């Protein structure tokens, strides 16, 4: 759902940014807690899918300001 919101160009740029940041924060937290949560294939797959999703969001963004933010932050 967050990725869909981040990719939907009809949403406000701020909503797209918030969705993208939420994905990035979740990915960062999961990556930092892999050992604590159990280093499972399923968890690693989820972390990889989030990374792929972030790359897809960055690649499809049309707003120049958001593209710049994404390049600096994510």
MOPAC internal coordinates of N, CA, C and O (Angstrom, degrees):
PM7 1SCF
backbone

  N    0.0000 0     0.00 0     0.00 0    0    0    0
  C    1.4329 1     0.00 0     0.00 0    1    0    0
  C    1.5352 1   111.68 1     0.00 0    2    1    0
  O    1.2310 1   120.15 1   137.72 1    3    2    1
  N    1.3269 1   117.32 1   -42.28 1    3    2    1
  C    1.4629 1   119.67 1   178.29 1    5    3    2
  C    1.5210 1   111.34 1   -63.19 1    6    5    3
  O    1.2310 1   120.68 1   138.04 1    7    6    5
  N    1.3310 1   116.30 1   -41.96 1    7    6    5
  C    1.4609 1   118.96 1  -179.36 1    9    7    6
  C    1.5230 1   110.59 1   -64.53 1   10    9    7
  O    1.2310 1   120.40 1   139.58 1   11   10    9
  N    1.3188 1   116.84 1   -40.42 1   11   10    9
  C    1.4651 1   119.83 1   177.74 1   13   11   10
  C    1.5217 1   110.47 1   -60.21 1   14   13   11
  O    1.2310 1   120.15 1   137.24 1   15   14   13
  N    1.3236 1   117.32 1   -42.76 1   15   14   13
  C    1.4542 1   121.69 1   178.74 1   17   15   14
  C    1.5296 1   110.61 1   -64.01 1   18   17   15
  O    1.2310 1   120.54 1   137.69 1   19   18   17
  N    1.3253 1   116.56 1   -42.31 1   19   18   17
  C    1.4640 1   120.90 1  -178.27 1   21   19   18
  C    1.5258 1   111.80 1   -67.21 1   22   21   19
  O    1.2310 1   120.21 1   150.89 1   23   22   21
  N    1.3262 1   117.20 1   -29.11 1   23   22   21
  C    1.4607 1   121.22 1  -178.82 1   25   23   22
  C    1.5279 1   113.44 1   -88.84 1   26   25   23
  O    1.2310 1   119.87 1   165.09 1   27   26   25
  N    1.3082 1   117.86 1   -14.91 1   27   26   25
  C    1.4691 1   122.40 1  -174.86 1   29   27   26
  C    1.5294 1   110.08 1   -78.58 1   30   29   27
  O    1.2310 1   120.73 1   -77.86 1   31   30   29
  N    1.3171 1   116.21 1   102.14 1   31   30   29
  C    1.4578 1   121.60 1  -176.80 1   33   31   30
  C    1.5248 1   113.03 1   -66.88 1   34   33   31
  O    1.2310 1   119.95 1   168.14 1   35   34   33
  N    1.3349 1   117.71 1   -11.86 1   35   34   33
  C    1.4619 1   119.64 1   176.42 1   37   35   34
  C    1.5349 1   111.56 1   -81.68 1   38   37   35
  O    1.2310 1   120.22 1   166.96 1   39   38   37
  N    1.3346 1   117.18 1   -13.04 1   39   38   37
  C    1.4657 1   121.34 1   175.33 1   41   39   38
  C    1.5292 1   109.15 1   -76.53 1   42   41   39
  O    1.2310 1   120.63 1   -21.93 1   43   42   41
  N    1.3126 1   116.40 1   158.07 1   43   42   41
  C    1.4628 1   119.54 1   177.86 1   45   43   42
  C    1.5315 1   109.16 1   -65.39 1   46   45   43
  O    1.2310 1   120.42 1   -28.90 1   47   46   45
  N    1.3211 1   116.81 1   151.10 1   47   46   45
  C    1.4666 1   119.30 1   177.63 1   49   47   46
  C    1.5202 1   112.20 1   -56.97 1   50   49   47
  O    1.2310 1   119.99 1   144.87 1   51   50   49
  N    1.3175 1   117.62 1   -35.13 1   51   50   49
  C    1.4632 1   120.51 1  -178.60 1   53   51   50
  C    1.5270 1   111.10 1   -68.13 1   54   53   51
  O    1.2310 1   120.34 1   142.68 1   55   54   53
  N    1.3158 1   116.95 1   -37.32 1   55   54   53
  C    1.4635 1   120.02 1   177.93 1   57   55   54
  C    1.5279 1   109.87 1   -67.97 1   58   57   55
  O    1.2310 1   120.51 1   138.75 1   59   58   57
  N    1.3380 1   116.64 1   -41.25 1   59   58   57
  C    1.4678 1   120.44 1   177.99 1   61   59   58
  C    1.5273 1   110.33 1   -62.73 1   62   61   59
  O    1.2310 1   120.61 1   137.51 1   63   62   61
  N    1.3330 1   116.43 1   -42.49 1   63   62   61
  C    1.4630 1   120.65 1   178.16 1   65   63   62
  C    1.5279 1   110.93 1   -62.80 1   66   65   63
  O    1.2310 1   120.22 1   135.74 1   67   66   65
  N    1.3219 1   117.19 1   -44.26 1   67   66   65
  C    1.4674 1   120.89 1  -179.56 1   69   67   66
  C    1.5270 1   110.58 1   -62.12 1   70   69   67
  O    1.2310 1   119.99 1   138.03 1   71   70   69
  N    1.3204 1   117.63 1   -41.97 1   71   70   69
  C    1.4677 1   120.75 1   179.43 1   73   71   70
  C    1.5255 1   110.53 1   -64.90 1   74   73   71
  O    1.2310 1   120.36 1   137.36 1   75   74   73
  N    1.3207 1   116.92 1   -42.64 1   75   74   73
  C    1.4586 1   121.34 1   179.75 1   77   75   74
  C    1.5245 1   110.45 1   -64.74 1   78   77   75
  O    1.2310 1   120.51 1   136.78 1   79   78   77
  N    1.3099 1   116.63 1   -43.22 1   79   78   77
  C    1.4760 1   120.34 1   178.74 1   81   79   78
  C    1.5211 1   110.79 1   -63.34 1   82   81   79
  O    1.2310 1   119.93 1   140.33 1   83   82   81
  N    1.3134 1   117.74 1   -39.67 1   83   82   81
  C    1.4627 1   120.69 1   178.95 1   85   83   82
  C    1.5259 1   110.75 1   -61.66 1   86   85   83
  O    1.2310 1   120.29 1   136.59 1   87   86   85
  N    1.3211 1   117.06 1   -43.41 1   87   86   85
  C    1.4675 1   120.88 1   177.41 1   89   87   86
  C    1.5210 1   110.10 1   -61.42 1   90   89   87
  O    1.2310 1   120.88 1   133.93 1   91   90   89
  N    1.3181 1   115.92 1   -46.07 1   91   90   89
  C    1.4593 1   120.31 1  -179.29 1   93   91   90
  C    1.5271 1   111.50 1   -62.44 1   94   93   91
  O    1.2310 1   120.41 1   136.40 1   95   94   93
  N    1.3250 1   116.81 1   -43.60 1   95   94   93
  C    1.4689 1   120.51 1   179.64 1   97   95   94
  C    1.5258 1   111.54 1   -64.29 1   98   97   95
  O    1.2310 1   120.38 1   138.18 1   99   98   97
  N    1.3258 1   116.88 1   -41.82 1   99   98   97
  C    1.4680 1   120.33 1   177.79 1  101   99   98
  C    1.5236 1   110.86 1   -62.27 1  102  101   99
  O    1.2310 1   120.82 1   136.08 1  103  102  101
  N    1.3213 1   116.04 1   -43.92 1  103  102  101
  C    1.4675 1   120.79 1   179.80 1  105  103  102
  C    1.5234 1   110.65 1   -62.48 1  106  105  103
  O    1.2310 1   120.46 1   135.20 1  107  106  105
  N    1.3234 1   116.73 1   -44.80 1  107  106  105
  C    1.4663 1   121.41 1   179.83 1  109  107  106
  C    1.5259 1   110.53 1   -61.81 1  110  109  107
  O    1.2310 1   120.45 1   135.23 1  111  110  109
  N    1.3280 1   116.74 1   -44.77 1  111  110  109
  C    1.4625 1   120.40 1  -179.25 1  113  111  110
  C    1.5261 1   111.21 1   -65.33 1  114  113  111
  O    1.2310 1   120.40 1   135.39 1  115  114  113
  N    1.3185 1   116.83 1   -44.61 1  115  114  113
  C    1.4686 1   119.48 1   179.04 1  117  115  114
  C    1.5283 1   111.09 1   -63.02 1  118  117  115
  O    1.2310 1   120.55 1   138.76 1  119  118  117
  N    1.3172 1   116.55 1   -41.24 1  119  118  117
  C    1.4628 1   120.41 1   179.84 1  121  119  118
  C    1.5220 1   111.12 1   -62.42 1  122  121  119
  O    1.2310 1   120.59 1   140.60 1  123  122  121
  N    1.3200 1   116.48 1   -39.40 1  123  122  121
  C    1.4588 1   120.91 1  -179.05 1  125  123  122
  C    1.5271 1   111.91 1   -72.19 1  126  125  123
  O    1.2310 1   120.32 1   156.85 1  127  126  125
  N    1.3210 1   117.00 1   -23.15 1  127  126  125
  C    1.4591 1   120.73 1  -175.14 1  129  127  126
  C    1.5279 1   113.32 1  -109.59 1  130  129  127
  O    1.2310 1   119.87 1  -162.30 1  131  130  129
  N    1.3301 1   117.85 1    17.70 1  131  130  129
  C    1.4672 1   121.45 1  -177.30 1  133  131  130
  C    1.5236 1   111.22 1   -55.18 1  134  133  131
  O    1.2310 1   119.96 1   132.09 1  135  134  133
  N    1.3042 1   117.69 1   -47.91 1  135  134  133
  C    1.4615 1   120.52 1  -177.81 1  137  135  134
  C    1.5272 1   111.09 1   -63.62 1  138  137  135
  O    1.2310 1   121.07 1   136.73 1  139  138  137
  N    1.3111 1   115.56 1   -43.27 1  139  138  137
  C    1.4601 1   120.69 1  -179.19 1  141  139  138
  C    1.5341 1   111.81 1   -65.25 1  142  141  139
  O    1.2310 1   120.81 1   140.34 1  143  142  141
  N    1.3344 1   116.06 1   -39.66 1  143  142  141
  C    1.4620 1   120.86 1  -177.06 1  145  143  142
  C    1.5216 1   112.88 1   -83.17 1  146  145  143
  O    1.2310 1   120.68 1   164.50 1  147  146  145
  N    1.3046 1   116.31 1   -15.50 1  147  146  145
  C    1.4596 1   120.57 1  -177.28 1  149  147  146
  C    1.5179 1   109.33 1   104.05 1  150  149  147
  O    1.2310 1   121.15 1   -66.01 1  151  150  149
  N    1.2828 1   115.40 1   113.99 1  151  150  149
  C    1.4601 1   121.89 1  -176.17 1  153  151  150
  C    1.5317 1   108.97 1   -75.07 1  154  153  151
  O    1.2310 1   121.22 1   -98.54 1  155  154  153
  N    1.3328 1   115.27 1    81.46 1  155  154  153
  C    1.4575 1   120.18 1  -177.11 1  157  155  154
  C    1.5160 1   110.97 1  -104.00 1  158  157  155
  O    1.2310 1   121.07 1   -21.67 1  159  158  157
  N    1.3076 1   115.56 1   158.33 1  159  158  157
  C    1.4671 1   119.94 1   176.54 1  161  159  158
  C    1.5188 1   110.70 1   -61.10 1  162  161  159
  O    1.2310 1   120.48 1   141.64 1  163  162  161
  N    1.3223 1   116.69 1   -38.36 1  163  162  161
  C    1.4596 1   121.19 1  -178.86 1  165  163  162
  C    1.5352 1   110.85 1   -63.44 1  166  165  163
  O    1.2310 1   120.15 1   136.03 1  167  166  165
  N    1.3180 1   117.31 1   -43.97 1  167  166  165
  C    1.4578 1   121.59 1   179.00 1  169  167  166
  C    1.5259 1   110.71 1   -65.96 1  170  169  167
  O    1.2310 1   120.21 1   135.68 1  171  170  169
  N    1.3136 1   117.21 1   -44.32 1  171  170  169
  C    1.4657 1   120.59 1   178.59 1  173  171  170
  C    1.5222 1   111.17 1   -63.23 1  174  173  171
  O    1.2310 1   120.38 1   142.73 1  175  174  173
  N    1.3212 1   116.88 1   -37.27 1  175  174  173
  C    1.4666 1   120.85 1   177.53 1  177  175  174
  C    1.5284 1   110.24 1   -64.28 1  178  177  175
  O    1.2310 1   120.22 1   137.28 1  179  178  177
  N    1.3359 1   117.19 1   -42.72 1  179  178  177
  C    1.4576 1   121.55 1   178.52 1  181  179  178
  C    1.5234 1   111.03 1   -61.35 1  182  181  179
  O    1.2310 1   120.16 1   136.12 1  183  182  181
  N    1.3233 1   117.30 1   -43.88 1  183  182  181
  C    1.4632 1   121.75 1   178.86 1  185  183  182
  C    1.5269 1   110.36 1   -62.35 1  186  185  183
  O    1.2310 1   120.46 1   138.23 1  187  186  185
  N    1.3176 1   116.73 1   -41.77 1  187  186  185
  C    1.4719 1   120.31 1   178.25 1  189  187  186
  C    1.5235 1   111.32 1   -65.68 1  190  189  187
  O    1.2310 1   120.23 1   139.18 1  191  190  189
  N    1.3359 1   117.17 1   -40.82 1  191  190  189
  C    1.4633 1   120.85 1   179.12 1  193  191  190
  C    1.5229 1   111.23 1   -63.98 1  194  193  191
  O    1.2310 1   120.50 1   142.62 1  195  194  193
  N    1.3286 1   116.65 1   -37.38 1  195  194  193
  C    1.4624 1   119.79 1   176.70 1  197  195  194
  C    1.5278 1   110.49 1   -64.33 1  198  197  195
  O    1.2310 1   120.36 1   138.94 1  199  198  197
  N    1.3269 1   116.91 1   -41.06 1  199  198  197
  C    1.4624 1   120.53 1   177.43 1  201  199  198
  C    1.5196 1   111.64 1   -63.21 1  202  201  199
  O    1.2310 1   120.75 1   137.69 1  203  202  201
  N    1.3108 1   116.16 1   -42.31 1  203  202  201
  C    1.4671 1   120.61 1   177.38 1  205  203  202
  C    1.5224 1   110.34 1   -64.00 1  206  205  203
  O    1.2310 1   120.74 1   139.08 1  207  206  205
  N    1.3256 1   116.18 1   -40.92 1  207  206  205
  C    1.4608 1   120.52 1   177.53 1  209  207  206
  C    1.5181 1   112.12 1   -61.12 1  210  209  207
  O    1.2310 1   120.64 1   137.06 1  211  210  209
  N    1.3264 1   116.38 1   -42.94 1  211  210  209
  C    1.4655 1   119.77 1   178.10 1  213  211  210
  C    1.5243 1   111.24 1   -62.43 1  214  213  211
  O    1.2310 1   120.57 1   138.52 1  215  214  213
  N    1.3241 1   116.52 1   -41.48 1  215  214  213
  C    1.4689 1   119.54 1   177.79 1  217  215  214
  C    1.5267 1   110.80 1   -62.98 1  218  217  215
  O    1.2310 1   120.49 1   140.46 1  219  218  217
  N    1.3161 1   116.67 1   -39.54 1  219  218  217
  C    1.4648 1   121.44 1   178.46 1  221  219  218
  C    1.5287 1   110.75 1   -64.76 1  222  221  219
  O    1.2310 1   120.54 1   137.53 1  223  222  221
  N    1.3170 1   116.58 1   -42.47 1  223  222  221
  C    1.4656 1   120.74 1   178.39 1  225  223  222
  C    1.5283 1   110.01 1   -60.96 1  226  225  223
  O    1.2310 1   120.81 1   132.81 1  227  226  225
  N    1.3280 1   116.05 1   -47.19 1  227  226  225
  C    1.4665 1   120.08 1   179.97 1  229  227  226
  C    1.5214 1   111.32 1   -61.85 1  230  229  227
  O    1.2310 1   120.16 1   140.79 1  231  230  229
  N    1.3160 1   117.30 1   -39.21 1  231  230  229
  C    1.4607 1   121.41 1  -176.87 1  233  231  230
  C    1.5303 1   112.83 1   -71.38 1  234  233  231
  O    1.2310 1   120.18 1   151.85 1  235  234  233
  N    1.3227 1   117.26 1   -28.15 1  235  234  233
  C    1.4670 1   119.52 1  -175.46 1  237  235  234
  C    1.5220 1   113.64 1  -100.76 1  238  237  235
  O    1.2310 1   119.70 1   173.65 1  239  238  237
  N    1.3203 1   118.19 1    -6.35 1  239  238  237
  C    1.4695 1   120.48 1  -178.92 1  241  239  238
  C    1.5182 1   110.53 1   -66.15 1  242  241  239
  O    1.2310 1   120.88 1   -45.49 1  243  242  241
  N    1.3394 1   115.93 1   134.51 1  243  242  241
  C    1.4593 1   120.82 1  -178.84 1  245  243  242
  C    1.5326 1   113.02 1  -103.89 1  246  245  243
  O    1.2310 1   120.22 1   163.85 1  247  246  245
  N    1.3205 1   117.18 1   -16.15 1  247  246  245
  C    1.4524 1   121.16 1  -179.32 1  249  247  246
  C    1.5315 1   108.74 1   -81.21 1  250  249  247
  O    1.2310 1   120.76 1   -59.98 1  251  250  249
  N    1.3242 1   116.15 1   120.02 1  251  250  249
  C    1.4689 1   121.03 1  -176.17 1  253  251  250
  C    1.5234 1   112.18 1   -60.91 1  254  253  251
  O    1.2310 1   120.14 1   140.78 1  255  254  253
  N    1.3257 1   117.33 1   -39.22 1  255  254  253
  C    1.4657 1   119.91 1   179.30 1  257  255  254
  C    1.5238 1   111.26 1   -63.14 1  258  257  255
  O    1.2310 1   120.46 1   135.84 1  259  258  257
  N    1.3273 1   116.72 1   -44.16 1  259  258  257
  C    1.4619 1   119.86 1   178.66 1  261  259  258
  C    1.5197 1   111.28 1   -66.83 1  262  261  259
  O    1.2310 1   120.08 1   141.04 1  263  262  261
  N    1.3318 1   117.45 1   -38.96 1  263  262  261
  C    1.4749 1   119.51 1   177.14 1  265  263  262
  C    1.5232 1   110.37 1   -57.65 1  266  265  263
  O    1.2310 1   120.72 1   136.40 1  267  266  265
  N    1.3257 1   116.23 1   -43.60 1  267  266  265
  C    1.4748 1   120.49 1   178.42 1  269  267  266
  C    1.5206 1   111.36 1   -62.93 1  270  269  267
  O    1.2310 1   120.38 1   135.63 1  271  270  269
  N    1.3107 1   116.88 1   -44.37 1  271  270  269
  C    1.4713 1   120.38 1   178.52 1  273  271  270
  C    1.5192 1   109.83 1   -61.77 1  274  273  271
  O    1.2310 1   120.11 1   134.71 1  275  274  273
  N    1.3209 1   117.39 1   -45.29 1  275  274  273
  C    1.4548 1   121.29 1  -178.47 1  277  275  274
  C    1.5296 1   111.33 1   -61.74 1  278  277  275
  O    1.2310 1   120.17 1   140.04 1  279  278  277
  N    1.3083 1   117.28 1   -39.96 1  279  278  277
  C    1.4601 1   120.63 1   179.24 1  281  279  278
  C    1.5288 1   111.31 1   -66.14 1  282  281  279
  O    1.2310 1   120.42 1   144.96 1  283  282  281
  N    1.3227 1   116.80 1   -35.04 1  283  282  281
  C    1.4615 1   120.23 1  -179.21 1  285  283  282
  C    1.5286 1   112.33 1   -80.01 1  286  285  283
  O    1.2310 1   120.40 1   144.95 1  287  286  285
  N    1.3219 1   116.85 1   -35.05 1  287  286  285
  C    1.4630 1   120.85 1  -170.49 1  289  287  286
  C    1.5244 1   114.99 1   -99.56 1  290  289  287
  O    1.2310 1   120.29 1   145.17 1  291  290  289
  N    1.3228 1   117.05 1   -34.83 1  291  290  289
  C    1.4611 1   119.62 1  -171.16 1  293  291  290
  C    1.4995 1   110.19 1  -120.11 1  294  293  291
  O    1.2310 1   120.10 1   180.00 1  295  294  293

